[in-house]
Amino acid sequence: NTGLSSARANLPNDVLNITISDLQGAIRAELIIDHNIGHVGTTNKKVRFNGNAWINMPELGAGNGIPAGHDGQCYCQQFNPTIQIPLSHLIQGNNLFQGTSGPQSCYNFGWGLWAWFEVMVRVYYGPGKAHPTGSITSPGNGATIGENPTIAATASGDAVQVDFLGYYDGYDADGDGVSQQYHYNYHRQKSETAMLMKGHIGTDVSSPFSVQWNTDLVPNQGAGSVKLIARIKGSNGVWFVTNAVTGLTLNRGSSYVRIYRAYDMHERFWVRAGSGRSPQSVHFAIPSGDNLANATSVKFVVSTMDGDHVAERANYSMKINTYTLPYFGQDHWYSLDALTIPKSALIQGTNTFTVASTTVHHGIEILWPGPALVVRFSGNP
């Protein structure tokens, strides 16, 4: 079996290390992984620290939008699971960790494999730990905010960074299938050498701390449904999370934004030659109540693995209806792209995104929960 031979050549799995500088006063710890499915269907994914007991990786399921009767691990995916680590498994200083897996449950070619692009250990401390403080000062609870509002916070004198996060219903950039949440992710870009937060409202590293929230891709929300928090980093590296500002209403005035998600995302949206893997399609429904004649801009938002395999471009075709999309993504890497497309590419009713490929190599993976159209309209909804 060629697959099994290739797998054995990569065993045993690497033992890696991570430094934890301070466990004094720690009350719990967790691991955040930039996790890629690797080979679809891989089961029994686990991680362990310092030779202690294996800890099971969570799988996507019904709470992540996976249809009943389907296995989450059979969908192409990259998400940021959070796993609790017993404090007894960690030591102050250098910690060794490794992963393992079982076989595949679908599309089985004999090589269970999953990948982490980066990991982070987050340690929580009791209230006695020296930490910064602060709060969001604008907007206040129950306020109405307009397009691209300024969000401001106050922080204690030793604060060196403030990250602002918003809770709303939008495109699920972290890939867990949950669209209404505090939006951020830790997907490492190809050019990055560290695990950095992205996809949040914004970051400021100098006082007075404030950012402008770009709401271009934020669809209209229910009245009072938006929330904000800030996390404040002190000069000692300890973070503090503010109380939430709640009950916010986004009011755009004379325009509105809708998001249309793929409603039939299927398993193994991995497009390559052979085995019935090309072409593949998903669909979006634009109802008659949102008249495309009033659309002013359209974004196509999609997350991929190996979306732009440069050597294979001639073998790819990606379309929305009859409109051919420009190349997007990263060669053998995760990418999140928001492409501006003409509104003439869309039709009222059912729209189709199709990917075709004649490559026998890796091919393009369209990641869970699938692509979306974000459309801005003039007028009121």
Sequence and secondary structure as in RCSB ss.txt:
>XXXX:A:sequence
NTGLSSARANLPNDVLNITISDLQGAIRAELIIDHNIGHVGTTNKKVRFNGNAWINMPELGAGNGIPAGHDGQCY
CQQFNPTIQIPLSHLIQGNNLFQGTSGPQSCYNFGWGLWAWFEVMVRVYYGPGKAHPTGSITSPGNGATIGENPT
IAATASGDAVQVDFLGYYDGYDADGDGVSQQYHYNYHRQKSETAMLMKGHIGTDVSSPFSVQWNTDLVPNQGAGS
VKLIARIKGSNGVWFVTNAVTGLTLNRGSSYVRIYRAYDMHERFWVRAGSGRSPQSVHFAIPSGDNLANATSVKF
VVSTMDGDHVAERANYSMKINTYTLPYFGQDHWYSLDALTIPKSALIQGTNTFTVASTTVHHGIEILWPGPALVV
RFSGNP
>XXXX:A:secstr
 HHHHHHHTT S   EEEEE   TTEEEEEEEEEEE  STTB   EEEETT   EE     GGGT  TT  GGGS
  EE  EEEE GGG  SEEEEEEEE   BSSS SS    EEEEEEEEEEE TTS    EEEEES TT EE SS E
EEEEE TTEEEEEEEEEEE   TTSSS  EEE  B    TT SS   BSSSEEE SSSEEEE   TT     TT 
EEEEEEEEETTS EEE   EEEEEE  SSEEEEEEE S   S  EE SSTT SSEEEEEEE TTS GGGEEEEEE
EEEEESTT GGGGGGEEEEETTEE    SBTTBEEEEEEEE GGG  SEEEEEEEEE  SSS EEE TT  EEEE
EEES  
